[in-house]
Amino acid sequence: MSFAVTQPEQYFITKSTPYVPNSPLPVLVYRSALPLHLDPTSTCTTFEPKNWIKGGVFKHYSADHFHSVTHECYAVFRGHSRLLLGRGPLDSEDRDGLFVDMEVGDAIVLPAGVAHCSIESSDDYEYVGLYPKGSPRWDNNFCKAGEEETRTKEANARAVPIPDSDPIFGIGGPLVEIWTKAIHDR
């Protein structure tokens, strides 16, 4: 089965808040990157040979959170959602946040430390959450800890290694090059 793949969109959310570490690594969004007629099994078949492993199948998740021990990929196989990135529930509403619309066939890679949640979704919205092979099980940090704990989680997130494989393109894909450049440019 053939499908069109484009280079990922890049969104930098580098500025930390008192409750959210965010990351020097850009969020990557791959549009229409997955084959048609998706379900959890076919979605995993696309990613797992590229060393991104299924963590679960999820629906609308409105709780602002970030992971400090692993990067995460959402692969949308049903419906659509608007995500809010980079801001937690205790951050002021005028604080910068990024809204990203996700549809069937899209994938987003969230660097460790970047806050994310669904703010509105279709009733049928579902995605597979995938993690680099060998990563520890994800932790959920709900963007409500004090500044000292957030700085500790920030140090943890910055120490998460860059995966050796892009979730869409595999070895030699753009994620590794883009993220390596971001680390060297900071």
Secondary structure as GFF3:
##gff-version 3
##sequence-region A 1 186
A	DSSP	beta_strand	9	11	.	.	.	ID=ss1
A	DSSP	beta_strand	27	30	.	.	.	ID=ss2
A	DSSP	alpha_helix	40	47	.	.	.	ID=ss3
A	DSSP	three_ten_helix	48	50	.	.	.	ID=ss4
A	DSSP	beta_strand	52	58	.	.	.	ID=ss5
A	DSSP	beta_strand	72	78	.	.	.	ID=ss6
A	DSSP	beta_strand	80	85	.	.	.	ID=ss7
A	DSSP	beta_strand	98	103	.	.	.	ID=ss8
A	DSSP	beta_strand	107	110	.	.	.	ID=ss9
A	DSSP	beta_strand	116	121	.	.	.	ID=ss10
A	DSSP	beta_strand	126	132	.	.	.	ID=ss11
A	DSSP	alpha_helix	147	158	.	.	.	ID=ss12
A	DSSP	alpha_helix	174	185	.	.	.	ID=ss13
###
